[in-house]
């Protein structure tokens, strides 16, 4: 019965997204002709994952995104996003690839953990999720639901940007405070251990996840050197809920990320 309900939930989310995109076609047709916008570049991502036996990871990340009228393409958008409304609030729907699992697909540094608990561990798969994006001035809210029946999980993020300092039109420093909520299905998929994947002799005992609420904060610097060249640097700290930190796969109560990007806007 649970799988049937989850399937209906995922199918319903997908149906709503399709209807929203179809409903936005008229708006797209009436929009003024716009040039295609490109954003190309790359940078560095340093991250401290919560997994046992994994230290600070260093990853090179590409930046490739394209925007045409109401359509946006690129990993920062999901990789595909359709903007339903821009004023007075921004509303958008996206298809995103979501994978926060151990040795996930989006982790270009595939260095395995040296912890015994991961010996013979079968890593769960990533998934495609439908995501709604709401933005009003400095506030954003995102809601994402698995639509591929992998985790059947629902996640939500609420974040507020707080300007701290600016100098001219090109240099800005701002802080962000937010909360990342994950339902029990998603926590169980990423951090849980099923009986078929357990090994008590390695400390990998059966663990069932429950919903989690992770508060986080970040500090971002945005510097437009010229009309086209932009530097972005960001540090983020996320406090993990006990539902995550109590997992036998995890030995930290936090996650950290440091990002430095240089991109060229066309």
Secondary structure per residue as TSV (DSSP state, phi and psi in degrees):
chain	resnum	aa	ss	phi	psi
A	1	X	-	360.0	-39.0
A	2	X	H	-62.7	-42.9
A	3	X	H	-63.7	-38.0
A	4	X	H	-63.8	-43.5
A	5	X	H	-64.7	-40.3
A	6	X	H	-65.4	-38.9
A	7	X	H	-63.2	-42.8
A	8	X	H	-63.8	-39.1
A	9	X	H	-63.7	-45.9
A	10	X	H	-65.7	-43.1
A	11	X	H	-63.7	-38.3
A	12	X	H	-64.5	-42.6
A	13	X	H	-61.2	-44.4
A	14	X	H	-62.9	-41.9
A	15	X	H	-63.3	-41.4
A	16	X	H	-62.4	-42.3
A	17	X	H	-62.7	-43.7
A	18	X	H	-61.7	-43.4
A	19	X	H	-62.9	-38.9
A	20	X	H	-64.3	-42.6
A	21	X	H	-65.7	-43.8
A	22	X	H	-62.2	-40.7
A	23	X	H	-65.9	-22.6
A	24	X	T	-89.2	-2.8
A	25	X	H	-62.0	-40.3
A	26	X	H	-60.6	-42.3
A	27	X	H	-62.0	-40.7
A	28	X	H	-65.5	-39.7
A	29	X	H	-67.3	-31.1
A	30	X	H	-88.3	-8.6
A	31	X	S	-68.8	150.0
A	32	X	-	-64.6	149.5
A	33	X	-	-62.9	129.8
A	34	X	-	-123.4	147.8
A	35	X	-	-74.1	152.8
A	36	X	-	-69.5	133.5
A	37	X	E	-108.0	132.9
A	38	X	E	-117.1	148.9
A	39	X	E	-135.8	111.3
A	40	X	E	-124.8	139.7
A	41	X	E	169.3	-154.9
A	42	X	E	-175.9	-179.9
A	43	X	E	177.2	-156.7
A	44	X	E	-123.4	136.9
A	45	X	E	-126.2	119.8
A	46	X	E	-109.1	133.0
A	47	X	E	-142.9	141.1
A	48	X	E	-106.9	100.2
A	49	X	-	-78.6	161.5
A	50	X	S	-83.7	-6.1
A	51	X	B	-70.0	143.6
A	52	X	T	-60.4	137.1
A	53	X	T	79.9	2.2
A	54	X	-	-108.9	127.1
A	55	X	-	-89.6	-158.1
A	56	X	E	-71.8	127.3
A	57	X	E	-102.5	143.0
A	58	X	E	-118.2	120.6
A	59	X	E	-132.9	135.3
A	60	X	E	-89.5	134.3
A	61	X	E	-124.5	134.4
A	62	X	E	-86.0	155.9
A	63	X	E	-124.9	112.3
A	64	X	E	-141.0	115.2
A	65	X	E	-145.0	151.3
A	66	X	E	-135.0	138.8
A	67	X	E	-130.3	128.0
A	68	X	E	-139.1	117.1
A	69	X	T	53.6	-119.1
A	70	X	T	-93.1	2.6
A	71	X	E	-103.2	138.8
A	72	X	E	-130.3	135.6
A	73	X	E	-129.5	141.0
A	74	X	E	140.5	158.8
A	75	X	G	-60.7	-31.9
A	76	X	G	-68.5	-16.0
A	77	X	G	-105.6	-5.1
A	78	X	T	131.0	-38.4
A	79	X	E	-103.4	7.2
A	80	X	E	-134.6	136.0
A	81	X	E	-140.2	142.7
A	82	X	E	-120.1	125.4
A	83	X	E	-89.2	119.1
A	84	X	E	-84.8	-33.8
A	85	X	E	-154.1	144.8
A	86	X	-	-114.5	-32.6
A	87	X	S	-133.9	142.1
A	88	X	S	-80.4	-11.4
A	89	X	S	-121.4	158.3
A	90	X	E	-101.5	126.9
A	91	X	E	-122.3	133.7
A	92	X	E	-147.9	154.6
A	93	X	E	-123.5	145.3
A	94	X	E	-138.7	156.0
A	95	X	E	-105.9	122.6
A	96	X	E	-123.9	147.8
A	97	X	E	-95.0	119.7
A	98	X	E	-115.3	122.1
A	99	X	-	-153.4	102.3
A	100	X	-	-110.6	15.3
A	101	X	S	-75.3	168.5
A	102	X	T	-61.4	135.7
A	103	X	T	52.1	47.7
A	104	X	-	-71.8	163.5
A	105	X	T	-63.0	-32.0
A	106	X	T	-82.2	-5.9
A	107	X	-	-89.1	102.4
A	108	X	S	-69.8	-19.8
A	109	X	-	-93.0	102.1
A	110	X	-	-94.0	26.0
A	111	X	-	-62.5	120.6
A	112	X	-	-76.2	162.2
A	113	X	-	-72.2	149.1
A	114	X	-	-96.6	8.7
A	115	X	-	-77.9	140.5
A	116	X	G	-61.1	-28.9
A	117	X	G	-61.9	-22.1
A	118	X	G	-95.1	2.5
A	119	X	T	-65.9	118.5
A	120	X	T	76.5	8.8
A	121	X	-	-72.4	133.2
A	122	X	-	-97.1	109.1
A	123	X	-	-72.2	133.6
A	124	X	-	-69.6	166.8
A	125	X	-	-93.5	159.4
A	126	X	-	-77.2	-177.7
A	127	X	E	-154.7	163.3
A	128	X	E	-99.7	130.8
A	129	X	E	-123.4	149.4
A	130	X	E	-91.8	132.5
A	131	X	E	-128.4	134.4
A	132	X	E	-101.8	138.0
A	133	X	E	-127.8	122.8
A	134	X	E	-120.0	130.7
A	135	X	E	-135.3	133.0
A	136	X	E	-136.9	111.4
A	137	X	T	53.1	-111.8
A	138	X	T	-100.0	7.2
A	139	X	E	-108.5	137.8
A	140	X	E	-131.0	146.5
A	141	X	E	-137.2	130.7
A	142	X	E	-127.1	137.8
A	143	X	E	-130.6	123.7
A	144	X	E	-129.7	133.1
A	145	X	E	-128.0	129.8
A	146	X	E	-58.9	131.7
A	147	X	S	-118.1	10.0
A	148	X	S	-114.2	9.8
A	149	X	S	56.9	36.5
A	150	X	S	-90.7	-61.1
A	151	X	S	-104.6	-23.5
A	152	X	-	59.0	24.0
A	153	X	-	-88.4	151.9
A	154	X	E	-119.3	133.2
A	155	X	E	-130.2	155.1
A	156	X	E	-143.2	143.8
A	157	X	E	-132.1	132.2
A	158	X	E	-125.3	130.1
A	159	X	E	-145.1	143.4
A	160	X	E	-123.6	126.0
A	161	X	E	-88.5	136.1
A	162	X	E	-123.8	108.2
A	163	X	E	-62.1	136.7
A	164	X	E	-112.9	-42.2
A	165	X	E	-162.2	144.2
A	166	X	E	-145.2	152.4
A	167	X	E	-139.4	106.0
A	168	X	T	70.1	-171.6
A	169	X	T	-79.9	-12.8
A	170	X	T	-103.7	-14.6
A	171	X	E	-121.7	123.6
A	172	X	E	-139.4	143.9
A	173	X	E	-127.8	129.1
A	174	X	E	-145.1	155.6
A	175	X	E	-107.5	155.3
A	176	X	E	-131.6	137.7
A	177	X	E	-125.8	136.4
A	178	X	E	-157.7	-177.9
A	179	X	E	-140.8	138.5
A	180	X	E	-116.7	112.8
A	181	X	E	-103.9	137.2
A	182	X	E	-130.3	132.7
A	183	X	-	-76.8	171.8
A	184	X	H	-61.4	-36.8
A	185	X	H	-61.7	-42.0
A	186	X	H	-71.8	-43.6
A	187	X	H	-61.4	-41.5
A	188	X	H	-63.9	-38.0
A	189	X	H	-66.8	-44.1
A	190	X	H	-82.5	-44.0
A	191	X	H	-113.3	-8.3
A	192	X	-	-78.8	166.0
A	193	X	B	-131.4	115.1
A	194	X	-	-75.9	160.1
A	195	X	G	-58.5	-36.7
A	196	X	G	-70.8	-13.8
A	197	X	G	-113.2	6.8
A	198	X	-	-90.6	153.4
A	199	X	B	-152.8	97.5
A	200	X	G	-61.3	-29.6
A	201	X	G	-66.7	-20.3
A	202	X	G	-102.8	1.9
A	203	X	T	82.9	9.7
A	204	X	B	-98.5	77.0
A	205	X	-	-87.1	163.5
A	206	X	-	-61.2	132.2
A	207	X	B	-143.5	127.6
A	208	X	-	-109.9	126.5
A	209	X	-	-78.0	156.6
A	210	X	-	-126.4	171.5
A	211	X	-	-61.4	151.1
A	212	X	E	-131.2	152.4
A	213	X	E	-129.5	111.8
A	214	X	E	-112.3	108.3
A	215	X	E	-75.6	148.7
A	216	X	E	-148.7	162.3
A	217	X	E	-144.4	155.9
A	218	X	E	-147.9	160.5
A	219	X	E	-128.7	126.3
A	220	X	E	-126.5	138.0
A	221	X	E	-116.0	129.9
A	222	X	E	-123.0	119.7
A	223	X	E	-130.5	110.8
A	224	X	E	-89.9	101.8
A	225	X	S	-67.9	-40.3
A	226	X	S	-138.7	-171.8
A	227	X	S	-62.3	-28.9
A	228	X	S	-110.2	-32.9
A	229	X	E	-93.1	129.8
A	230	X	E	-135.0	131.8
A	231	X	E	-100.4	139.4
A	232	X	E	-134.9	130.6
A	233	X	E	-130.1	136.5
A	234	X	E	-146.4	141.1
A	235	X	E	-122.2	135.3
A	236	X	E	-134.2	139.1
A	237	X	E	-125.0	130.0
A	238	X	E	-125.4	126.1
A	239	X	E	-88.9	125.3
A	240	X	-	-87.1	138.9
A	241	X	-	-66.2	155.3
A	242	X	H	-60.4	-27.0
A	243	X	H	-61.5	-24.8
A	244	X	H	-95.9	-49.1
A	245	X	H	-67.8	-19.0
A	246	X	T	-81.6	-7.4
A	247	X	S	-64.6	142.3
A	248	X	T	-66.2	-13.4
A	249	X	T	-86.5	-8.9
A	250	X	B	-119.4	141.8
A	251	X	-	-133.7	20.8
A	252	X	-	-129.1	158.6
A	253	X	S	-109.0	13.1
A	254	X	E	-155.3	165.4
A	255	X	E	-129.7	146.3
A	256	X	E	-131.0	146.5
A	257	X	E	-139.8	140.5
A	258	X	E	-130.4	123.9
A	259	X	E	-125.8	133.4
A	260	X	E	-132.2	121.8
A	261	X	E	-130.0	143.6
A	262	X	E	-124.0	124.6
A	263	X	E	-135.1	156.2
A	264	X	E	-116.9	122.4
A	265	X	E	-101.2	128.6
A	266	X	-	-109.8	360.0
